[in-house]
Amino acid sequence: DGLEVGMIKFYLLTGTMGQFHPYILRKYKDFYNEMVQEFFAWFVENVPDQICKLNVAIPKQFKGAIRAAEVASMNHEGVDRLSYLSKSGPCDRILLGITRKEMMK
């Protein structure tokens, strides 16, 4: 609807997989899932079929962001150990992913 609620950084990691990171303005956090679903629709429509998967890596202490990724139909794929520097030192990131086919459901 033309409302700017945040932005999404998207980049390729391999010849078949990209990574994305959504940034949403706090006052619009209720629009997170809508923003991600719009991004998935854009991805399916505009990104070549060769790129068949998206990943996101979320520091494990960001439980709200992990829940939001789950609500957006992303699947747990593993742990990227000690890959994020928090205030208390290195910590793990939870890896979540979604395939192009899953986005189109």
WOZI-V72409 format. One record per run of one state. SS is the DSSP state (helix for helix, strand for strand, loop for the rest). FROM is the first residue (numbers start at 1). TO is the last residue. If there is no record, write none. Layout:
SS_FROM_TO, SS_FROM_TO
This chain:
loop_1_5, strand_6_12, loop_13_16, strand_17_24, loop_25_25, helix_26_46, loop_47_52, strand_53_59, loop_60_62, helix_63_71, loop_72_74, strand_75_86, loop_87_88, strand_89_99, helix_100_103, loop_104_105
